[in-house]
């Protein structure tokens, strides 16, 4: 299986994941509203990111025994229905 890092993936964030996302944008001088303009969140809580951006924002928290940042540790490669 091959995946292009520009492909989109979908995740549901835990409270820690939401905090990391907000902190990432705040450190750039942007608000969570700016974040929502750049990344799509649907009514059921699925966030859409390009893979490279997901790795950029959350990569440092992805390690064995680290905090759970995605609900059920799931990353979807197809859009939720």
C-alpha positions as CSV (number, residue, x, y, z in Angstrom):
1,X,0.0,0.0,0.0
2,X,1.2,3.5,-0.8
3,X,-0.1,6.8,0.5
4,X,0.8,10.2,-0.7
5,X,1.5,12.6,2.3
6,X,-0.7,15.2,0.5
7,X,-3.7,12.8,0.8
8,X,-6.4,13.7,3.3
9,X,-7.1,11.7,6.5
10,X,-9.9,12.1,9.1
11,X,-9.6,11.9,12.9
12,X,-11.7,12.6,16.0
13,X,-9.7,14.4,18.6
14,X,-9.6,13.6,22.3
15,X,-9.5,16.6,24.7
16,X,-5.7,16.3,24.7
17,X,-5.7,16.3,20.9
18,X,-7.9,19.4,20.8
19,X,-5.6,21.1,23.2
20,X,-2.6,20.3,21.1
21,X,-4.3,21.6,18.0
22,X,-5.3,24.8,19.7
23,X,-1.9,25.3,21.1
24,X,-0.2,24.7,17.8
25,X,-2.3,27.5,16.2
26,X,-2.0,29.8,19.2
27,X,1.8,29.5,18.9
28,X,1.5,30.7,15.3
29,X,-0.5,33.7,16.5
30,X,-3.8,32.2,15.2
31,X,-7.0,31.4,16.9
32,X,-9.0,28.1,16.9
33,X,-11.5,29.9,14.6
34,X,-8.6,30.4,12.1
35,X,-7.8,26.7,12.5
36,X,-11.4,25.8,11.7
37,X,-11.1,27.9,8.5
38,X,-8.0,25.9,7.5
39,X,-9.1,22.4,8.6
40,X,-12.6,21.1,8.2
41,X,-14.5,19.8,11.2
42,X,-17.9,18.2,10.5
43,X,-21.0,18.1,12.7
44,X,-19.9,14.7,14.2
45,X,-16.5,15.8,15.2
46,X,-14.3,14.4,12.4
47,X,-11.4,16.7,11.5
48,X,-9.8,16.6,8.0
49,X,-6.1,17.1,7.6
50,X,-3.5,16.4,4.9
51,X,-1.2,13.6,6.3
52,X,1.9,15.9,6.4
53,X,-0.1,18.5,8.4
54,X,-1.4,15.9,10.8
55,X,2.2,14.7,11.4
56,X,3.4,18.2,11.8
57,X,0.9,19.1,14.4
58,X,0.6,15.8,16.4
59,X,3.8,13.9,15.5
60,X,5.7,14.7,18.7
61,X,2.8,13.2,20.8
62,X,2.8,10.0,18.8
63,X,4.9,7.5,20.7
64,X,4.4,4.3,22.7
65,X,2.8,5.2,26.0
66,X,2.1,8.8,24.9
67,X,-1.2,10.6,25.4
68,X,-4.1,9.5,23.3
69,X,-4.7,12.3,20.9
70,X,-7.2,10.6,18.5
71,X,-10.3,8.8,19.8
72,X,-9.6,5.1,19.7
73,X,-6.2,5.9,18.2
74,X,-7.9,5.8,14.7
75,X,-6.9,7.6,11.6
76,X,-9.3,7.2,8.7
77,X,-8.1,7.2,5.1
78,X,-11.6,7.4,3.7
79,X,-14.1,10.1,4.4
80,X,-16.6,9.2,7.2
81,X,-20.1,8.8,6.0
